């Protein structure tokens, strides 16, 4: 893993999302609690580990779940535990950073907590990033087995140089998405 920039010790951290591997990489980079889709809780092995690590699970189809998750995020933020959020709402193939959904950025905005932008990228010998990402309807086990067979795989994480306090969640979402896209562009130029 290559890690650049100051690692946040508190507040909300917002990143692009390329798949399940992001969780392990960010967990190695900073101690944090993740916000994850509810389905992860039922994944064999991974779900138990995620629950034990304090992951906050979101039912993406339920407004009530979003409210509950926001309350849980507020509690963790009060405890000065960094909360990792993937505001795109889904994992992607890495070709673009999707629009950041502002709903779960709100707890940090209301609390006037710092919000940091982070970007993640992958590379491996003989493979484009798209082949390393887990997105869409790709099956988990075949993807994992292909990843395990790769050589020279490197995860790159970059944290934006400073965290910001925002007064409005939609403006925060737009600014954070732009920062993450800019960091992803820098990572690609280094390849």
N, CA, C and O atoms as a DFTB+ gen file, in Angstrom:
764 C
 N C O
     1  1       0.845      -1.178       0.000
     2  2       0.000       0.000       0.000
     3  2       0.887       1.237       0.000
     4  3       1.878       1.310       0.727
     5  1       0.519       2.189      -0.814
     6  2       1.165       3.501      -0.821
     7  2       0.154       4.489      -0.277
     8  3      -0.987       4.530      -0.736
     9  1       0.565       5.288       0.699
    10  2      -0.348       6.226       1.345
    11  2       0.283       7.612       1.350
    12  3       1.430       7.778       1.765
    13  1      -0.474       8.607       0.885
    14  2       0.020       9.983       0.816
    15  2      -0.943      10.913       1.540
    16  3      -2.147      10.661       1.593
    17  1      -0.407      11.974       2.086
    18  2      -1.217      12.996       2.738
    19  2      -1.453      12.687       4.208
    20  3      -1.222      11.570       4.668
    21  1      -1.919      13.699       4.937
    22  2      -2.150      13.537       6.379
    23  2      -3.359      12.637       6.652
    24  3      -4.442      12.855       6.109
    25  1      -3.162      11.644       7.484
    26  2      -4.231      10.695       7.802
    27  2      -5.144      11.294       8.870
    28  3      -4.675      11.664       9.946
    29  1      -6.439      11.393       8.582
    30  2      -7.365      11.994       9.554
    31  2      -7.457      11.160      10.828
    32  3      -7.501       9.931      10.774
    33  1      -7.484      11.834      11.962
    34  2      -7.609      11.161      13.243
    35  2      -8.996      11.261      13.836
    36  3      -9.285      10.674      14.879
    37  1      -9.860      12.019      13.157
    38  2     -11.239      12.195      13.616
    39  2     -12.063      12.741      12.462
    40  3     -11.522      13.026      11.393
    41  1     -13.349      12.888      12.664
    42  2     -14.230      13.463      11.659
    43  2     -14.676      12.454      10.620
    44  3     -14.480      11.248      10.769
    45  1     -15.275      12.971       9.572
    46  2     -15.792      12.158       8.471
    47  2     -14.751      12.112       7.358
    48  3     -14.114      13.119       7.051
    49  1     -14.588      10.948       6.762
    50  2     -13.674      10.776       5.629
    51  2     -14.517      10.273       4.462
    52  3     -15.203       9.258       4.586
    53  1     -14.471      10.972       3.331
    54  2     -15.270      10.617       2.155
    55  2     -14.355      10.218       1.006
    56  3     -13.438      10.955       0.644
    57  1     -14.615       9.034       0.432
    58  2     -13.762       8.480      -0.617
    59  2     -14.593       7.925      -1.763
    60  3     -15.773       7.609      -1.614
    61  1     -13.931       7.817      -2.918
    62  2     -14.503       7.021      -4.008
    63  2     -14.513       5.565      -3.556
    64  3     -13.908       5.215      -2.543
    65  1     -15.212       4.715      -4.326
    66  2     -15.368       3.319      -3.895
    67  2     -15.173       2.398      -5.091
    68  3     -15.888       2.499      -6.087
    69  1     -14.194       1.496      -4.983
    70  2     -13.858       0.587      -6.079
    71  2     -14.163      -0.876      -5.762
    72  3     -13.981      -1.740      -6.619
    73  1     -14.621      -1.164      -4.549
    74  2     -14.990      -2.532      -4.215
    75  2     -14.631      -2.903      -2.794
    76  3     -14.164      -2.070      -2.017
    77  1     -14.853      -4.166      -2.463
    78  2     -14.662      -4.671      -1.100
    79  2     -13.238      -4.501      -0.600
    80  3     -13.030      -4.350       0.604
    81  1     -12.265      -4.521      -1.476
    82  2     -10.874      -4.385      -1.066
    83  2     -10.601      -3.029      -0.410
    84  3      -9.690      -2.906       0.409
    85  1     -11.391      -2.012      -0.772
    86  2     -11.225      -0.674      -0.185
    87  2     -11.276      -0.722       1.338
    88  3     -10.552       0.006       2.018
    89  1     -12.138      -1.583       1.863
    90  2     -12.327      -1.659       3.312
    91  2     -11.012      -2.092       3.989
    92  3     -10.565      -1.464       4.949
    93  1     -10.416      -3.149       3.489
    94  2      -9.164      -3.638       4.076
    95  2      -8.049      -2.598       3.946
    96  3      -7.254      -2.414       4.868
    97  1      -7.996      -1.928       2.810
    98  2      -6.945      -0.939       2.583
    99  2      -7.103       0.247       3.532
   100  3      -6.144       0.659       4.186
   101  1      -8.318       0.792       3.603
   102  2      -8.527       1.933       4.505
   103  2      -8.372       1.533       5.968
   104  3      -7.864       2.317       6.770
   105  1      -8.801       0.328       6.326
   106  2      -8.632      -0.130       7.711
   107  2      -7.149      -0.209       8.070
   108  3      -6.778       0.022       9.221
   109  1      -6.307      -0.531       7.102
   110  2      -4.865      -0.566       7.342
   111  2      -4.269       0.842       7.394
   112  3      -3.255       1.064       8.056
   113  1      -4.890       1.784       6.702
   114  2      -4.363       3.149       6.630
   115  2      -4.720       3.988       7.851
   116  3      -3.887       4.740       8.356
   117  1      -5.965       3.860       8.328
   118  2      -6.412       4.649       9.487
   119  2      -7.392       3.831      10.327
   120  3      -8.173       3.050       9.784
   121  1      -7.354       4.005      11.621
   122  2      -8.395       3.363      12.427
   123  2      -9.696       4.117      12.172
   124  3      -9.738       5.341      12.295
   125  1     -10.750       3.398      11.822
   126  2     -12.012       4.068      11.495
   127  2     -13.170       3.091      11.587
   128  3     -12.986       1.881      11.722
   129  1     -14.358       3.646      11.512
   130  2     -15.594       2.877      11.433
   131  2     -16.161       3.128      10.039
   132  3     -16.148       4.260       9.554
   133  1     -16.652       2.084       9.403
   134  2     -17.189       2.196       8.051
   135  2     -18.708       2.268       8.051
   136  3     -19.375       1.721       8.929
   137  1     -19.233       2.951       7.053
   138  2     -20.654       2.887       6.733
   139  2     -20.741       1.992       5.509
   140  3     -20.096       2.253       4.493
   141  1     -21.544       0.930       5.608
   142  2     -21.598      -0.071       4.546
   143  2     -23.038      -0.451       4.244
   144  3     -23.925      -0.305       5.086
   145  1     -23.255      -0.938       3.039
   146  2     -24.594      -1.419       2.693
   147  2     -24.947      -2.614       3.569
   148  3     -24.079      -3.405       3.940
   149  1     -26.191      -2.731       3.885
   150  2     -26.687      -3.755       4.814
   151  2     -26.355      -5.164       4.350
   152  3     -26.147      -6.047       5.182
   153  1     -26.301      -5.398       3.047
   154  2     -26.053      -6.737       2.508
   155  2     -24.725      -7.317       2.988
   156  3     -24.587      -8.535       3.110
   157  1     -23.754      -6.457       3.259
   158  2     -22.428      -6.922       3.691
   159  2     -22.526      -7.716       4.993
   160  3     -21.746      -8.639       5.228
   161  1     -23.475      -7.352       5.821
   162  2     -23.616      -8.038       7.115
   163  2     -23.899      -9.532       6.949
   164  3     -23.559     -10.325       7.827
   165  1     -24.520      -9.923       5.832
   166  2     -24.850     -11.341       5.619
   167  2     -23.786     -12.096       4.827
   168  3     -23.948     -13.292       4.585
   169  1     -22.708     -11.436       4.418
   170  2     -21.650     -12.111       3.678
   171  2     -20.893     -13.047       4.614
   172  3     -20.507     -12.637       5.709
   173  1     -20.675     -14.286       4.209
   174  2     -19.949     -15.239       5.065
   175  2     -18.569     -14.708       5.462
   176  3     -17.796     -14.265       4.612
   177  1     -18.278     -14.758       6.741
   178  2     -16.975     -14.328       7.243
   179  2     -16.829     -12.819       7.291
   180  3     -16.593     -12.254       8.358
   181  1     -16.966     -12.163       6.158
   182  2     -16.784     -10.716       6.060
   183  2     -17.822      -9.985       6.903
   184  3     -17.498      -9.004       7.574
   185  1     -19.054     -10.451       6.873
   186  2     -20.121      -9.814       7.638
   187  2     -19.863      -9.844       9.132
   188  3     -20.108      -8.863       9.833
   189  1     -19.366     -10.976       9.617
   190  2     -19.056     -11.111      11.049
   191  2     -17.932     -10.156      11.427
   192  3     -17.998      -9.487      12.459
   193  1     -16.896     -10.094      10.588
   194  2     -15.777      -9.188      10.863
   195  2     -16.222      -7.730      10.826
   196  3     -15.831      -6.935      11.681
   197  1     -17.042      -7.381       9.833
   198  2     -17.524      -6.003       9.711
   199  2     -18.345      -5.607      10.935
   200  3     -18.174      -4.518      11.482
   201  1     -19.226      -6.491      11.354
   202  2     -20.052      -6.213      12.536
   203  2     -19.177      -6.055      13.777
   204  3     -19.377      -5.129      14.563
   205  1     -18.211      -6.952      13.956
   206  2     -17.316      -6.900      15.118
   207  2     -16.477      -5.622      15.121
   208  3     -16.109      -5.127      16.187
   209  1     -16.170      -5.084      13.935
   210  2     -15.364      -3.868      13.828
   211  2     -16.189      -2.602      14.028
   212  3     -15.647      -1.498      13.995
   213  1     -17.507      -2.755      14.236
   214  2     -18.341      -1.586      14.494
   215  2     -18.931      -0.944      13.256
   216  3     -19.409       0.189      13.316
   217  1     -18.907      -1.641      12.144
   218  2     -19.466      -1.087      10.905
   219  2     -20.919      -0.679      11.115
   220  3     -21.682      -1.365      11.796
   221  1     -21.280       0.433      10.524
   222  2     -22.653       0.938      10.550
   223  2     -23.300       0.485       9.246
   224  3     -22.823       0.825       8.163
   225  1     -24.372      -0.274       9.346
   226  2     -25.000      -0.860       8.159
   227  2     -26.215      -0.045       7.716
   228  3     -27.063       0.327       8.526
   229  1     -26.276       0.219       6.418
   230  2     -27.324       1.036       5.814
   231  2     -28.161       0.215       4.845
   232  3     -27.621      -0.469       3.975
   233  1     -29.474       0.283       4.995
   234  2     -30.389      -0.247       3.988
   235  2     -30.622       0.887       2.997
   236  3     -31.330       1.848       3.299
   237  1     -30.034       0.776       1.830
   238  2     -30.065       1.870       0.855
   239  2     -31.457       2.153       0.310
   240  3     -31.665       3.169      -0.353
   241  1     -32.402       1.278       0.578
   242  2     -33.773       1.472       0.086
   243  2     -34.684       2.110       1.128
   244  3     -35.865       2.326       0.857
   245  1     -34.158       2.418       2.319
   246  2     -34.995       2.865       3.424
   247  2     -34.553       4.221       3.960
   248  3     -33.418       4.386       4.405
   249  1     -35.465       5.187       3.912
   250  2     -35.188       6.514       4.479
   251  2     -35.011       6.405       6.001
   252  3     -34.173       7.091       6.586
   253  1     -35.809       5.533       6.633
   254  2     -35.691       5.341       8.084
   255  2     -34.304       4.811       8.436
   256  3     -33.729       5.203       9.451
   257  1     -33.763       3.923       7.602
   258  2     -32.421       3.404       7.840
   259  2     -31.393       4.524       7.743
   260  3     -30.457       4.578       8.540
   261  1     -31.558       5.414       6.777
   262  2     -30.626       6.541       6.639
   263  2     -30.647       7.412       7.889
   264  3     -29.605       7.897       8.330
   265  1     -31.837       7.612       8.463
   266  2     -31.940       8.400       9.698
   267  2     -31.233       7.706      10.856
   268  3     -30.534       8.349      11.638
   269  1     -31.417       6.396      10.962
   270  2     -30.762       5.619      12.017
   271  2     -29.249       5.642      11.839
   272  3     -28.507       5.814      12.806
   273  1     -28.798       5.472      10.614
   274  2     -27.362       5.510      10.327
   275  2     -26.785       6.879      10.671
   276  3     -25.692       6.970      11.231
   277  1     -27.506       7.932      10.343
   278  2     -27.047       9.290      10.672
   279  2     -26.876       9.446      12.181
   280  3     -25.922      10.076      12.636
   281  1     -27.794       8.877      12.954
   282  2     -27.679       8.941      14.420
   283  2     -26.455       8.166      14.901
   284  3     -25.724       8.635      15.773
   285  1     -26.231       6.978      14.332
   286  2     -25.059       6.181      14.714
   287  2     -23.761       6.896      14.337
   288  3     -22.790       6.876      15.092
   289  1     -23.757       7.529      13.158
   290  2     -22.574       8.284      12.742
   291  2     -22.295       9.416      13.721
   292  3     -21.144       9.665      14.081
   293  1     -23.346      10.097      14.150
   294  2     -23.207      11.196      15.101
   295  2     -22.553      10.698      16.388
   296  3     -21.666      11.356      16.932
   297  1     -22.993       9.534      16.874
   298  2     -22.395       8.972      18.092
   299  2     -20.907       8.701      17.902
   300  3     -20.104       9.033      18.774
   301  1     -20.529       8.102      16.776
   302  2     -19.119       7.791      16.535
   303  2     -18.299       9.071      16.390
   304  3     -17.181       9.159      16.898
   305  1     -18.858      10.061      15.698
   306  2     -18.153      11.327      15.529
   307  2     -17.951      12.018      16.876
   308  3     -16.911      12.633      17.110
   309  1     -18.936      11.918      17.754
   310  2     -18.797      12.490      19.105
   311  2     -17.669      11.808      19.885
   312  3     -17.003      12.433      20.711
   313  1     -17.470      10.526      19.610
   314  2     -16.410       9.770      20.280
   315  2     -15.045       9.987      19.631
   316  3     -14.070       9.333      19.998
   317  1     -14.976      10.905      18.667
   318  2     -13.735      11.195      17.932
   319  2     -13.186       9.981      17.206
   320  3     -11.972       9.807      17.099
   321  1     -14.082       9.143      16.707
   322  2     -13.704       8.003      15.878
   323  2     -13.930       8.406      14.427
   324  3     -15.050       8.776      14.076
   325  1     -12.911       8.351      13.565
   326  2     -13.140       8.679      12.157
   327  2     -14.185       7.735      11.554
   328  3     -14.170       6.528      11.795
   329  1     -15.078       8.312      10.775
   330  2     -16.112       7.541      10.088
   331  2     -15.816       7.599       8.592
   332  3     -15.733       8.682       8.012
   333  1     -15.658       6.426       7.967
   334  2     -15.364       6.324       6.531
   335  2     -16.665       6.125       5.773
   336  3     -17.433       5.203       6.051
   337  1     -16.897       7.007       4.811
   338  2     -18.110       6.977       4.004
   339  2     -17.734       6.952       2.526
   340  3     -16.814       7.646       2.094
   341  1     -18.459       6.144       1.764
   342  2     -18.307       6.112       0.311
   343  2     -19.571       6.739      -0.278
   344  3     -20.518       6.025      -0.606
   345  1     -19.596       8.072      -0.415
   346  2     -20.840       8.765      -0.764
   347  2     -21.325       8.563      -2.202
   348  3     -22.393       9.059      -2.561
   349  1     -20.564       7.849      -3.025
   350  2     -21.083       7.524      -4.358
   351  2     -22.276       6.579      -4.228
   352  3     -23.147       6.546      -5.096
   353  1     -22.307       5.821      -3.147
   354  2     -23.420       4.913      -2.902
   355  2     -23.269       3.546      -3.543
   356  3     -24.115       2.673      -3.352
   357  1     -22.211       3.355      -4.294
   358  2     -21.937       2.067      -4.941
   359  2     -20.474       2.025      -5.333
   360  3     -19.803       3.057      -5.363
   361  1     -19.983       0.850      -5.628
   362  2     -18.610       0.750      -6.128
   363  2     -18.627       0.923      -7.643
   364  3     -19.642       0.681      -8.295
   365  1     -17.495       1.342      -8.190
   366  2     -17.413       1.632      -9.623
   367  2     -16.203       0.941     -10.242
   368  3     -15.416       0.290      -9.555
   369  1     -16.078       1.098     -11.550
   370  2     -14.936       0.535     -12.276
   371  2     -13.734       1.481     -12.285
   372  3     -12.718       1.181     -12.912
   373  1     -13.840       2.610     -11.602
   374  2     -12.731       3.547     -11.491
   375  2     -12.619       4.538     -12.630
   376  3     -11.742       5.401     -12.607
   377  1     -13.486       4.437     -13.627
   378  2     -13.369       5.337     -14.773
   379  2     -13.772       6.768     -14.439
   380  3     -13.322       7.702     -15.104
   381  1     -14.604       6.958     -13.429
   382  2     -15.022       8.293     -13.007
   383  2     -15.473       8.228     -11.548
   384  3     -15.875       7.174     -11.056
   385  1     -15.401       9.357     -10.874
   386  2     -15.946       9.462      -9.526
   387  2     -17.385       9.928      -9.687
   388  3     -17.639      11.008     -10.221
   389  1     -18.320       9.115      -9.225
   390  2     -19.731       9.450      -9.347
   391  2     -20.108      10.592      -8.404
   392  3     -19.354      10.938      -7.495
   393  1     -21.282      11.166      -8.635
   394  2     -21.811      12.220      -7.770
   395  2     -21.879      11.712      -6.338
   396  3     -22.306      10.584      -6.093
   397  1     -21.462      12.540      -5.402
   398  2     -21.539      12.189      -3.983
   399  2     -22.935      12.527      -3.469
   400  3     -23.404      13.654      -3.631
   401  1     -23.596      11.556      -2.851
   402  2     -24.906      11.779      -2.242
   403  2     -24.686      12.502      -0.910
   404  3     -23.868      12.065      -0.100
   405  1     -25.402      13.595      -0.677
   406  2     -25.135      14.412       0.509
   407  2     -25.795      13.944       1.803
   408  3     -25.423      14.425       2.874
   409  1     -26.754      13.031       1.746
   410  2     -27.546      12.687       2.930
   411  2     -26.698      12.322       4.139
   412  3     -26.911      12.875       5.217
   413  1     -25.748      11.414       3.996
   414  2     -24.972      10.959       5.150
   415  2     -23.763      11.844       5.452
   416  3     -22.981      11.546       6.355
   417  1     -23.614      12.915       4.707
   418  2     -22.608      13.923       5.038
   419  2     -23.180      14.869       6.098
   420  3     -22.440      15.536       6.821
   421  1     -24.501      14.911       6.172
   422  2     -25.209      15.823       7.080
   423  2     -24.781      15.728       8.547
   424  3     -24.597      16.772       9.172
   425  1     -24.611      14.530       9.135
   426  2     -24.229      14.499      10.553
   427  2     -22.947      15.291      10.849
   428  3     -22.885      16.008      11.848
   429  1     -21.943      15.170      10.007
   430  2     -20.694      15.910      10.223
   431  2     -20.898      17.402      10.018
   432  3     -20.308      18.211      10.733
   433  1     -21.727      17.775       9.047
   434  2     -22.019      19.192       8.807
   435  2     -22.718      19.789      10.019
   436  3     -22.332      20.854      10.502
   437  1     -23.753      19.101      10.514
   438  2     -24.504      19.598      11.674
   439  2     -23.614      19.750      12.903
   440  3     -23.789      20.685      13.685
   441  1     -22.670      18.844      13.074
   442  2     -21.792      18.873      14.242
   443  2     -20.585      19.795      14.048
   444  3     -19.780      19.972      14.962
   445  1     -20.467      20.379      12.853
   446  2     -19.310      21.204      12.513
   447  2     -18.011      20.416      12.682
   448  3     -17.004      20.943      13.154
   449  1     -18.056      19.138      12.283
   450  2     -16.884      18.261      12.309
   451  2     -16.093      18.445      11.015
   452  3     -16.647      18.803       9.976
   453  1     -14.807      18.197      11.103
   454  2     -13.980      18.231       9.903
   455  2     -14.355      17.066       8.996
   456  3     -14.648      15.963       9.458
   457  1     -14.338      17.339       7.697
   458  2     -14.596      16.308       6.694
   459  2     -13.390      16.280       5.766
   460  3     -13.006      17.299       5.192
   461  1     -12.802      15.100       5.630
   462  2     -11.619      14.925       4.792
   463  2     -11.983      14.168       3.530
   464  3     -12.827      13.272       3.550
   465  1     -11.343      14.531       2.438
   466  2     -11.493      13.806       1.174
   467  2     -10.349      12.811       1.050
   468  3      -9.215      13.096       1.436
   469  1     -10.662      11.639       0.504
   470  2      -9.644      10.613       0.277
   471  2      -9.931       9.936      -1.057
   472  3     -11.082       9.836      -1.482
   473  1      -8.882       9.479      -1.702
   474  2      -9.042       8.771      -2.976
   475  2      -8.283       7.462      -2.904
   476  3      -7.221       7.375      -2.289
   477  1      -8.842       6.443      -3.541
   478  2      -8.207       5.135      -3.587
   479  2      -8.091       4.689      -5.032
   480  3      -8.960       4.977      -5.855
   481  1      -7.012       3.985      -5.333
   482  2      -6.772       3.466      -6.686
   483  2      -5.981       2.169      -6.565
   484  3      -5.351       1.900      -5.542
   485  1      -6.029       1.370      -7.631
   486  2      -5.308       0.097      -7.656
   487  2      -4.538      -0.046      -8.955
   488  3      -4.917       0.496      -9.994
   489  1      -3.443      -0.793      -8.864
   490  2      -2.700      -1.165     -10.059
   491  2      -2.077      -2.542      -9.813
   492  3      -1.853      -2.937      -8.669
   493  1      -1.805      -3.253     -10.887
   494  2      -1.163      -4.567     -10.805
   495  2      -0.472      -4.837     -12.125
   496  3      -0.809      -4.245     -13.150
   497  1       0.495      -5.734     -12.091
   498  2       1.191      -6.117     -13.313
   499  2       0.188      -6.671     -14.322
   500  3      -0.600      -7.561     -14.002
   501  1       0.225      -6.143     -15.527
   502  2      -0.587      -6.675     -16.620
   503  2      -2.081      -6.508     -16.465
   504  3      -2.847      -7.233     -17.100
   505  1      -2.526      -5.559     -15.626
   506  2      -3.968      -5.371     -15.436
   507  2      -4.300      -3.895     -15.330
   508  3      -3.584      -3.129     -14.684
   509  1      -5.376      -3.510     -15.961
   510  2      -5.897      -2.164     -15.783
   511  2      -6.699      -2.098     -14.494
   512  3      -7.144      -3.122     -13.976
   513  1      -6.879      -0.905     -13.985
   514  2      -7.604      -0.751     -12.728
   515  2      -9.011      -1.358     -12.798
   516  3      -9.484      -1.951     -11.829
   517  1      -9.660      -1.210     -13.925
   518  2     -11.028      -1.731     -14.079
   519  2     -11.090      -3.238     -13.758
   520  3     -12.076      -3.714     -13.196
   521  1     -10.041      -3.971     -14.116
   522  2     -10.002      -5.404     -13.849
   523  2      -9.838      -5.715     -12.354
   524  3     -10.132      -6.826     -11.913
   525  1      -9.374      -4.741     -11.590
   526  2      -9.130      -4.935     -10.164
   527  2     -10.324      -4.492      -9.315
   528  3     -10.440      -4.882      -8.154
   529  1     -11.194      -3.691      -9.885
   530  2     -12.363      -3.180      -9.169
   531  2     -13.467      -4.230      -9.126
   532  3     -13.581      -5.068     -10.020
   533  1     -14.273      -4.171      -8.076
   534  2     -15.429      -5.065      -7.956
   535  2     -16.672      -4.192      -7.990
   536  3     -16.935      -3.438      -7.054
   537  1     -17.424      -4.293      -9.055
   538  2     -18.553      -3.389      -9.268
   539  2     -19.640      -4.107     -10.064
   540  3     -19.443      -5.208     -10.576
   541  1     -20.785      -3.448     -10.149
   542  2     -21.894      -4.007     -10.929
   543  2     -22.342      -5.340     -10.362
   544  3     -22.478      -5.499      -9.149
   545  1     -22.571      -6.294     -11.250
   546  2     -23.057      -7.604     -10.802
   547  2     -21.956      -8.671     -10.821
   548  3     -22.248      -9.861     -10.940
   549  1     -20.701      -8.251     -10.705
   550  2     -19.581      -9.205     -10.689
   551  2     -19.716     -10.146      -9.492
   552  3     -20.050      -9.711      -8.391
   553  1     -19.460     -11.414      -9.707
   554  2     -19.519     -12.400      -8.628
   555  2     -18.297     -12.250      -7.728
   556  3     -17.180     -12.045      -8.203
   557  1     -18.528     -12.355      -6.433
   558  2     -17.478     -12.109      -5.452
   559  2     -16.338     -13.117      -5.535
   560  3     -15.185     -12.722      -5.709
   561  1     -16.631     -14.403      -5.416
   562  2     -15.574     -15.413      -5.328
   563  2     -14.689     -15.458      -6.575
   564  3     -13.466     -15.469      -6.432
   565  1     -15.243     -15.484      -7.786
   566  2     -14.353     -15.461      -8.959
   567  2     -13.472     -14.206      -9.005
   568  3     -12.307     -14.270      -9.398
   569  1     -14.043     -13.066      -8.600
   570  2     -13.256     -11.832      -8.582
   571  2     -12.123     -11.941      -7.571
   572  3     -10.983     -11.590      -7.873
   573  1     -12.429     -12.421      -6.382
   574  2     -11.405     -12.575      -5.343
   575  2     -10.295     -13.516      -5.802
   576  3      -9.117     -13.228      -5.595
   577  1     -10.654     -14.617      -6.413
   578  2      -9.639     -15.577      -6.886
   579  2      -8.747     -14.950      -7.961
   580  3      -7.538     -15.183      -7.970
   581  1      -9.330     -14.160      -8.865
   582  2      -8.515     -13.462      -9.876
   583  2      -7.556     -12.474      -9.203
   584  3      -6.391     -12.371      -9.590
   585  1      -8.057     -11.745      -8.187
   586  2      -7.190     -10.798      -7.473
   587  2      -6.024     -11.511      -6.795
   588  3      -4.885     -11.047      -6.847
   589  1      -6.316     -12.630      -6.169
   590  2      -5.266     -13.376      -5.473
   591  2      -4.200     -13.897      -6.429
   592  3      -3.066     -14.144      -6.019
   593  1      -4.556     -14.065      -7.699
   594  2      -3.604     -14.536      -8.697
   595  2      -2.778     -13.425      -9.324
   596  3      -1.878     -13.701     -10.118
   597  1      -3.067     -12.178      -8.984
   598  2      -2.336     -11.039      -9.558
   599  2      -0.972     -10.867      -8.902
   600  3      -0.790     -11.177      -7.725
   601  1      -0.029     -10.373      -9.673
   602  2       1.281     -10.012      -9.125
   603  2       1.444      -8.501      -9.195
   604  3       0.844      -7.834     -10.038
   605  1       2.247      -7.984      -8.313
   606  2       2.545      -6.558      -8.320
   607  2       1.367      -5.673      -7.977
   608  3       1.338      -4.505      -8.364
   609  1       0.409      -6.202      -7.267
   610  2      -0.769      -5.391      -6.940
   611  2      -0.435      -4.378      -5.860
   612  3       0.174      -4.707      -4.842
   613  1      -0.846      -3.134      -6.103
   614  2      -0.603      -2.039      -5.169
   615  2      -1.883      -1.237      -5.024
   616  3      -2.549      -0.915      -6.009
   617  1      -2.217      -0.919      -3.782
   618  2      -3.318       0.009      -3.490
   619  2      -2.691       1.359      -3.194
   620  3      -1.713       1.450      -2.452
   621  1      -3.254       2.398      -3.772
   622  2      -2.798       3.759      -3.506
   623  2      -3.914       4.515      -2.815
   624  3      -5.053       4.527      -3.283
   625  1      -3.583       5.143      -1.703
   626  2      -4.532       5.973      -0.969
   627  2      -3.921       7.360      -0.858
   628  3      -2.748       7.515      -0.518
   629  1      -4.728       8.352      -1.148
   630  2      -4.281       9.735      -0.981
   631  2      -5.330      10.483      -0.178
   632  3      -6.518      10.455      -0.499
   633  1      -4.869      11.155       0.876
   634  2      -5.736      12.006       1.680
   635  2      -5.492      13.452       1.269
   636  3      -4.348      13.873       1.098
   637  1      -6.568      14.205       1.114
   638  2      -6.448      15.614       0.746
   639  2      -5.666      16.339       1.846
   640  3      -5.811      16.008       3.022
   641  1      -4.834      17.331       1.475
   642  2      -3.943      17.964       2.466
   643  2      -4.635      18.554       3.691
   644  3      -4.049      18.566       4.773
   645  1      -5.870      19.044       3.548
   646  2      -6.547      19.559       4.728
   647  2      -8.014      19.136       4.726
   648  3      -8.642      18.964       3.681
   649  1      -8.524      18.979       5.929
   650  2      -9.948      18.691       6.100
   651  2     -10.681      20.026       6.229
   652  3     -10.088      21.029       6.624
   653  1     -11.955      20.031       5.899
   654  2     -12.745      21.254       5.961
   655  2     -13.961      21.057       6.853
   656  3     -14.434      19.938       7.052
   657  1     -14.457      22.169       7.385
   658  2     -15.742      22.205       8.067
   659  2     -16.686      22.892       7.098
   660  3     -16.389      23.974       6.591
   661  1     -17.814      22.268       6.843
   662  2     -18.777      22.791       5.870
   663  2     -20.050      23.237       6.581
   664  3     -20.401      22.724       7.643
   665  1     -20.732      24.203       5.969
   666  2     -21.978      24.702       6.552
   667  2     -23.208      24.142       5.843
   668  3     -24.333      24.351       6.296
   669  1     -22.999      23.429       4.727
   670  2     -24.135      22.922       3.963
   671  2     -23.738      21.612       3.288
   672  3     -22.684      21.529       2.657
   673  1     -24.578      20.595       3.421
   674  2     -24.222      19.251       2.963
   675  2     -24.103      19.123       1.446
   676  3     -23.237      18.390       0.969
   677  1     -24.942      19.810       0.675
   678  2     -24.862      19.681      -0.782
   679  2     -23.588      20.322      -1.318
   680  3     -22.945      19.781      -2.219
   681  1     -23.229      21.466      -0.766
   682  2     -21.973      22.109      -1.167
   683  2     -20.793      21.242      -0.743
   684  3     -19.806      21.131      -1.470
   685  1     -20.895      20.626       0.436
   686  2     -19.836      19.732       0.901
   687  2     -19.682      18.554      -0.051
   688  3     -18.565      18.203      -0.433
   689  1     -20.806      17.941      -0.437
   690  2     -20.759      16.780      -1.335
   691  2     -20.095      17.146      -2.660
   692  3     -19.270      16.389      -3.170
   693  1     -20.443      18.281      -3.209
   694  2     -19.867      18.716      -4.485
   695  2     -18.369      18.985      -4.347
   696  3     -17.579      18.541      -5.180
   697  1     -17.978      19.708      -3.302
   698  2     -16.563      20.022      -3.093
   699  2     -15.737      18.753      -2.859
   700  3     -14.651      18.605      -3.419
   701  1     -16.250      17.849      -2.040
   702  2     -15.535      16.608      -1.754
   703  2     -15.386      15.744      -3.001
   704  3     -14.324      15.167      -3.235
   705  1     -16.434      15.653      -3.793
   706  2     -16.376      14.870      -5.043
   707  2     -15.317      15.455      -5.974
   708  3     -14.558      14.710      -6.595
   709  1     -15.262      16.778      -6.075
   710  2     -14.263      17.424      -6.933
   711  2     -12.841      17.152      -6.428
   712  3     -11.940      16.902      -7.228
   713  1     -12.639      17.198      -5.119
   714  2     -11.317      16.927      -4.553
   715  2     -10.894      15.481      -4.813
   716  3      -9.747      15.212      -5.168
   717  1     -11.833      14.560      -4.632
   718  2     -11.513      13.149      -4.865
   719  2     -11.179      12.924      -6.341
   720  3     -10.232      12.206      -6.661
   721  1     -11.951      13.532      -7.233
   722  2     -11.660      13.386      -8.662
   723  2     -10.278      13.958      -8.991
   724  3      -9.535      13.364      -9.772
   725  1      -9.933      15.089      -8.412
   726  2      -8.614      15.694      -8.660
   727  2      -7.491      14.772      -8.160
   728  3      -6.466      14.621      -8.825
   729  1      -7.690      14.162      -6.989
   730  2      -6.668      13.241      -6.482
   731  2      -6.556      12.008      -7.370
   732  3      -5.450      11.536      -7.631
   733  1      -7.681      11.483      -7.836
   734  2      -7.656      10.329      -8.744
   735  2      -6.912      10.696     -10.022
   736  3      -6.154       9.881     -10.548
   737  1      -7.114      11.898     -10.524
   738  2      -6.404      12.342     -11.734
   739  2      -4.899      12.384     -11.483
   740  3      -4.117      11.997     -12.351
   741  1      -4.482      12.857     -10.291
   742  2      -3.050      12.894      -9.960
   743  2      -2.482      11.481      -9.886
   744  3      -1.386      11.217     -10.383
   745  1      -3.226      10.583      -9.269
   746  2      -2.763       9.186      -9.166
   747  2      -2.570       8.601     -10.564
   748  3      -1.564       7.939     -10.814
   749  1      -3.497       8.829     -11.462
   750  2      -3.394       8.292     -12.826
   751  2      -2.180       8.853     -13.554
   752  3      -1.528       8.132     -14.308
   753  1      -1.868      10.126     -13.341
   754  2      -0.707      10.728     -14.002
   755  2       0.592      10.122     -13.504
   756  3       1.576      10.085     -14.243
   757  1       0.617       9.639     -12.248
   758  2       1.822       9.025     -11.688
   759  2       2.060       7.617     -12.240
   760  3       3.185       7.120     -12.188
   761  1       1.035       6.981     -12.759
   762  2       1.165       5.593     -13.240
   763  2       2.076       5.496     -14.436
   764  3       2.292       4.403     -14.960
